[in-house]
Amino acid sequence: MFELIFPGWLAGVLLSLTTGPLGSFIVWRRMSSFGDTLSHSSLLGIALSIAFNVNSFYAILILMSFIAIILAWLEELLPVSLDTVLNIISHSSLSLGMVFISLISSKKEINITNYLFGDLLSVTKNDLITISISSILILSILLFRWHSILSSTINEELSQIDGINVLYARLTIMLMTAFTIAIAIKFVGALLITSLLIIPPATAQHFSGSPEKMVIIAIIVSILSVTGGISLSVFYNTPASPSIVLCSSFLCLISNIKKHFY
């Protein structure tokens, strides 16, 4: 039993190391709609990878990176919120991906459930190596760019005065988020990855007094969610990824109750 669940648990822990800090920036910048847009767009990337018989990781990464660059450029130009544009792109991409997959499935059998909800317990040793290398790369970039990204998140005007390229900082977050989703989509699923990016930081903000502390607590909450969700999946035979999200939501609920009464 341990040999079966350990690779999935370790993959979840490694992903938590990146979703914690990235999710914190998404919460601070109020970009949850952006995360939804990328995760829903990933289904279109999956459909294209099946249609053209290419690796789904590269198809998803290229498509979402393209969308992230366009959105970063639009956010720089538009004087209003991007929420409307994000919702249009999100639902259009999801619908287009579903249509493509339905057309392709007439020629080959495709299990859409795996793409929507993932399968964390199907992680292999090669998957762990890929996730480890990717997590180290993302964390290294975030640490190297931490000051500029954090400054531009807190106050864009002061950051520009200090000579920080706000567009570059915003694009870094968007591309790293796209990279993380491209890695995690196979294991967590298109409909659930945003929850892992948003819920742990939303929980952590009730216990943190600094950005760094919030990131650390978000990582801890995410690891607890992964551990609890996989345990629930093993003992009660429930789907792993939805169980993880439910555990994360439960911890968020507890944190809100604690904030209200204490």
N, C-alpha and C positions, 0 to 999 in steps of 0.2 A: 504493500500500500504506500509506504513512504517513498519508494522508488518511482511510483506513478505520479504522486502529487508534487514531489520536490522540484522537478524542472519547471512546472507551471508556477509554483510559488516563487521560485527564484526569478523567473521572468517577470512576474508581477512586481517584485521588490526592485529589480533593475529599472523597470519602467517608472516606478514611483520616484526614483531619483531624478528623473527628468520632468515628469508631470507635475511634481511638487513646485519647483521654481517657475516653470513655464505657466502653470495654472495660476500661480500667485500674480504674475504679471498680467495675465488675462483678466483676473478679478480686479486688480488695481486700475487697469485701463478700461474696464467695463467692455470687454471684447468677447463676451460669451457667445454673441451671435456669430462672431468670426469663427470661433471653434466649431459651432454647428455647421456653418457653411463648408468648412474644410472637410469635416467628417462625412457630411452628406455627399459632397462632391467626390469623395473617395469611391463611392459606388459606381460612379461614371468611369473612374479610372480602372476599376476592376472589370467593368464591361468591356472597355477598350483593350485591356490586357488579354482577355479571353478571345475577343474578336481577332486580334492581330497576333495571338499566340506568343506574347512576351511576358516576362516576369512581372507579376502584379505590383511588386514593390517599386520598380522603376516607373511603371505607368502611373501609379498613384502619386509618387513623389514629383514627377515632372508636371503632371496636371495641377496638383495642389500648389506647387511652387509658382507656376504661372499665375494661378488665381491669387496667391498671396502678393505677388509683385503688383498685379493690377489693382488689388484692393488698397495696398499701401500707397500707390500712386493716386488713386481716387480720393483717399482720405486726406491726402495733402492738398488736392485741388478743390474738393467740394466744401462749401461753407457750412453744410448741414451734416447731420448724423448719417452714417452709412447704413443704418439699420434696415431701411427699405430695400436698398440695393442688395444687402447681404441676404435678406429673406427671399428675394426673387432668385438670386443665384443658388441659394441653398435648396429650395424646393424644386427649381427647374433642373438642377443637376441630379438630385435624387430621383426625380420622375424620369428624366432622360436615361439614367443608368438602369432603372427598373425596366423601361421599355426595351432598351438594347439587350438586357439579359433575357427578357422574355422571348425576343426574336432569336437570340442565339440558342436558347434552350430547346428550340424546336429541332435543332440539328445535333446538339450534344446535351447530355444531362448535367445540370448545374444545381448544386444545393445552395440556394440563396440564403438559407438560415445561417450557415457558417460565416458568410460575409456580413450579415447584419448583426449577429451577436457574438461571433468569434468562438474560439475553443482554446482556452488557456491551458487545458490539460493535455493538448496535443503537441506541446513544445518539445522540440528535439535538441540534441547537443549542438548542432549547427545553428539552430535558432538562438540558443543562448549566447553563442559566440557573436552572432550578428547584433543581438540586442546589447551585449556588453560593450562592443566596440562603438556602436552608435551612441550609447549613453555617455561613454567617456568623451566622445567627440562633442556632443551637445553641451555637456557640463563644462568642458574646457572653454568653449566659445562663450558661454554665459558668464563664467568667472572672469574671462579676459575682458569682456564688454560690460561687466556688472555696473560699474560706476556710471557710464554713459547711458545705459538702458534705464537704470533706476532714476537718474536725474531727469531724463526726458519724460519718464512716466509721472514723476512728481510735479514737475513744472516745465512745460515745453518752452515757454518764453525765456525763463532764466537759463535753461540749457542752451538755447540758441545764443544768448549773450555770452555764455562761457565757451562758445565755439564748438559745441556738440552738434553733430549732424543728426537732427531729430528723425528725419526720414530714414536714415541708415539704421538708427537704433530701433525704430518701429519695424523696419523690414527684417532685422535680425530676429526679433521675437516671432514674427509671422512665419519666416522660413524655418526656424527651429521647431515651431509648432507643427508645421506641415511635415517636417522630417519625422517628428515623434509619432504623429498620426499614421504616417506611411509605415513605420515600423510596427506599431501596435495594432493596426487594423486587423491583421490576420488572427490575433489572439484575443482581442477584446471586442471587435466588431464595430461597424460603422455607426450604429445607433447608440453605443455605450461609451465610446472613448471620450466624448466631451464631458460626460459625467465625472470621469476620473480626473479630468483636467480642472473642473470647476468645484466639485463638492468638497474635496479635502482642503483647498485653500479657503473656501467659504467657512469651513469649520474652524480652521486655524486662526482666522482673523479675530475670533472671540477670545483668544488666549495670548495674543502676541502684542508686544509693545514696540517692535521694530520690524522692518522688512526681512532682515536676516532670520529673526526668530520665527516669523510667520512661515518662511520657506521651510525651515527645519521641522516645525510642527506639522505643516502640510505633508511633508514626506512621511513623518511618523504615522499620521492619520491614514495616509494612503496604504502604507505597509500593514497597518492593523486591519484595514478594510480587505486587503488581499488575503491576509491570513484568515480572517473571519469568514470571508466569502467562500474560499476554497474548503475550509472545514465544514461549512454548511452544505456545500456541494457534495462532499464525500459522505457525510453522515446521513443526509436526507435525499441524496440523488437529485439535486436541483442543478440547473445550468450554472456553470462556474461564473461567467462574466456578469449576468444579472444579479447573482448572489453577492458578488463583490460590490456592485453599485448599491444594492439594498443595505449592506453593512455600512457603506460610506454615508448613505442617507440617514441611517439610524444614528451614527456618531454626530452628524450635523444637527439632527433633531435634539440630541442630548446637549450639545453645546449651546443651542438656542435656549433650551430650558434653563440651563445653568446661568446663562447671561440674564435671563428674565428674573430669576429668583435670587441670584447672588451677586 
